[in-house]
Amino acid sequence: MIDPQTTNSQTTELPLYSPARVRELLAQHGLRPTKSLGQNFLIDGNILRSIAEAGGAAAGEKVLEIGPGLGVLTREIASRGAQVKALEKDERLRPVLADTLAGTGAEVVWGDALDFDYASLPAGTRVIANLPYYITGLLLSRFMEAESIVSATVLVQKEVAQRLAARPSDDAYGFLSALAALYGTVKHVRDVPKGAFFPAPDVTSSVVRLDFDRTKPQPPRALIDFVDAALHHRRKTLRNNLRMVGHDPAAIDAALQEAGQRPDVRAEDVPLHELIHIAHLLNVVR
């Protein structure tokens, strides 16, 4: 007969990311992953280490994590000497994180990541996170706009990663691609299979790193809105997209001609710098 106490002791000695340890923690606290909160916990140590490494987790670095879950990635980041602040919405995880993050120095802020004031972060903050899929786009735009955040290394749906890194004329190119390029650069780090999570999600994931150029002025809201409108129906002509949001057809034609673009050019085929040029020609920005 197996001694339950001995079995439990052996289980708790396993790494925090092991499937057995994850199941033990969930059972111990009477929890189940909540699909509506995007709770898919990482159970692959190699991927955890590669995310922390790619994100720049190192001694003295200031790191923000979104949705620490059971604290697996949090511990990996903190073990490298980084100062970690983690935002968590699920109050049920309080006792779990009190246990798993004990002694790490990590700070947990309880609340919705969409309500957090990212402008309050110290300059030079790096985001390293397994983002909840259902709010990925909203969170990425908040990171881009917060001048204190210099990079974001995030685990996202592979489709989102492809959109972030896409170039004009690529199948995945769209507003998110242009927005990322407005603020800096995107690097694909690695793909992550479904089996690296518990429970396994329905889609393959990818790790991407966004670096934001904070030496440049923030793009004005008028320009962001213009790019959004221009690419809203990316396979339609740029002329039609701009006409639909109220720009004068004659002015659009003149701007396209001056920018060296065909009247029937599709929005997805116009390089970002040319869109910016057209925005200036239409007096959207000065």
Solvent accessible surface area in square Angstrom, and as a share of the most:
residue,aa,sasa,rsa
1,M,238,1.06
2,I,138,0.70
3,D,75,0.39
4,P,99,0.62
5,Q,145,0.64
6,T,66,0.38
7,T,58,0.34
8,N,81,0.42
9,S,53,0.34
10,Q,112,0.50
11,T,24,0.14
12,T,57,0.33
13,E,139,0.62
14,L,73,0.36
15,P,62,0.39
16,L,24,0.12
17,Y,58,0.22
18,S,16,0.10
19,P,53,0.34
20,A,46,0.36
21,R,28,0.10
22,V,0,0.00
23,R,126,0.46
24,E,25,0.11
25,L,0,0.00
26,L,12,0.06
27,A,81,0.62
28,Q,114,0.51
29,H,51,0.23
30,G,68,0.66
31,L,20,0.10
32,R,202,0.74
33,P,38,0.24
34,T,39,0.23
35,K,175,0.74
36,S,82,0.53
37,L,42,0.21
38,G,26,0.25
39,Q,17,0.08
40,N,31,0.16
41,F,15,0.06
42,L,7,0.04
43,I,31,0.16
44,D,44,0.23
45,G,6,0.06
46,N,98,0.51
47,I,3,0.02
48,L,3,0.01
49,R,99,0.36
50,S,29,0.19
51,I,0,0.00
52,A,0,0.00
53,E,115,0.51
54,A,24,0.19
55,G,0,0.00
56,G,24,0.23
57,A,8,0.06
58,A,47,0.36
59,A,85,0.66
60,G,47,0.45
61,E,52,0.23
62,K,64,0.27
63,V,3,0.02
64,L,1,0.00
65,E,3,0.01
66,I,3,0.02
67,G,28,0.27
68,P,8,0.05
69,G,7,0.06
70,L,1,0.01
71,G,0,0.00
72,V,13,0.07
73,L,8,0.04
74,T,0,0.00
75,R,99,0.36
76,E,36,0.16
77,I,0,0.00
78,A,14,0.11
79,S,87,0.56
80,R,69,0.25
81,G,39,0.37
82,A,10,0.08
83,Q,110,0.49
84,V,7,0.04
85,K,58,0.25
86,A,0,0.00
87,L,6,0.03
88,E,10,0.04
89,K,99,0.42
90,D,10,0.05
91,E,95,0.43
92,R,101,0.37
93,L,2,0.01
94,R,112,0.41
95,P,68,0.42
96,V,0,0.00
97,L,5,0.02
98,A,73,0.57
99,D,70,0.37
100,T,6,0.03
101,L,13,0.06
102,A,68,0.53
103,G,89,0.85
104,T,35,0.20
105,G,74,0.71
106,A,21,0.16
107,E,90,0.40
108,V,36,0.21
109,V,44,0.25
110,W,61,0.21
111,G,34,0.33
112,D,42,0.22
113,A,9,0.07
114,L,46,0.23
115,D,120,0.62
116,F,42,0.17
117,D,86,0.45
118,Y,11,0.04
119,A,80,0.62
120,S,75,0.48
121,L,12,0.06
122,P,66,0.42
123,A,83,0.64
124,G,27,0.26
125,T,2,0.01
126,R,52,0.19
127,V,0,0.00
128,I,0,0.00
129,A,0,0.00
130,N,32,0.16
131,L,3,0.02
132,P,17,0.11
133,Y,49,0.19
134,Y,119,0.45
135,I,17,0.09
136,T,5,0.03
137,G,38,0.37
138,L,95,0.47
139,L,0,0.00
140,L,0,0.00
141,S,27,0.17
142,R,77,0.28
143,F,0,0.00
144,M,0,0.00
145,E,70,0.32
146,A,7,0.05
147,E,110,0.50
148,S,14,0.09
149,I,0,0.00
150,V,42,0.24
151,S,0,0.00
152,A,0,0.00
153,T,0,0.00
154,V,0,0.00
155,L,0,0.00
156,V,0,0.00
157,Q,49,0.22
158,K,73,0.31
159,E,102,0.46
160,V,18,0.10
161,A,3,0.02
162,Q,95,0.42
163,R,86,0.31
164,L,4,0.02
165,A,39,0.30
166,A,11,0.09
167,R,156,0.57
168,P,43,0.27
169,S,70,0.45
170,D,61,0.32
171,D,114,0.59
172,A,31,0.24
173,Y,5,0.02
174,G,10,0.10
175,F,57,0.24
176,L,22,0.11
177,S,2,0.02
178,A,0,0.00
179,L,11,0.05
180,A,2,0.01
181,A,43,0.33
182,L,15,0.08
183,Y,9,0.04
184,G,15,0.15
185,T,94,0.55
186,V,31,0.18
187,K,133,0.56
188,H,91,0.41
189,V,44,0.25
190,R,84,0.31
191,D,57,0.30
192,V,0,0.00
193,P,78,0.49
194,K,89,0.38
195,G,59,0.56
196,A,3,0.02
197,F,6,0.03
198,F,46,0.19
199,P,52,0.33
200,A,61,0.47
201,P,15,0.09
202,D,113,0.59
203,V,55,0.32
204,T,49,0.29
205,S,0,0.00
206,S,0,0.00
207,V,0,0.00
208,V,0,0.00
209,R,51,0.19
210,L,2,0.01
211,D,50,0.26
212,F,13,0.05
213,D,58,0.30
214,R,59,0.21
215,T,127,0.74
216,K,102,0.43
217,P,123,0.78
218,Q,63,0.28
219,P,21,0.13
220,P,68,0.43
221,R,133,0.48
222,A,46,0.35
223,L,11,0.05
224,I,8,0.04
225,D,70,0.36
226,F,9,0.04
227,V,0,0.00
228,D,54,0.28
229,A,19,0.15
230,A,0,0.00
231,L,6,0.03
232,H,126,0.56
233,H,66,0.30
234,R,57,0.21
235,R,121,0.44
236,K,98,0.41
237,T,34,0.20
238,L,0,0.00
239,R,65,0.24
240,N,53,0.27
241,N,3,0.02
242,L,0,0.00
243,R,108,0.39
244,M,107,0.48
245,V,84,0.48
246,G,68,0.66
247,H,43,0.19
248,D,82,0.42
249,P,52,0.33
250,A,69,0.54
251,A,42,0.33
252,I,0,0.00
253,D,57,0.30
254,A,61,0.47
255,A,5,0.04
256,L,2,0.01
257,Q,148,0.66
258,E,121,0.54
259,A,12,0.09
260,G,66,0.64
261,Q,35,0.16
262,R,142,0.52
263,P,94,0.59
264,D,83,0.43
265,V,5,0.03
266,R,100,0.36
267,A,0,0.00
268,E,4,0.02
269,D,50,0.26
270,V,0,0.00
271,P,46,0.29
272,L,28,0.14
273,H,122,0.54
274,E,32,0.14
275,L,0,0.00
276,I,46,0.24
277,H,73,0.32
278,I,0,0.00
279,A,0,0.00
280,H,76,0.34
281,L,52,0.26
282,L,23,0.12
283,N,93,0.48
284,V,36,0.21
285,V,15,0.09
286,R,230,0.84
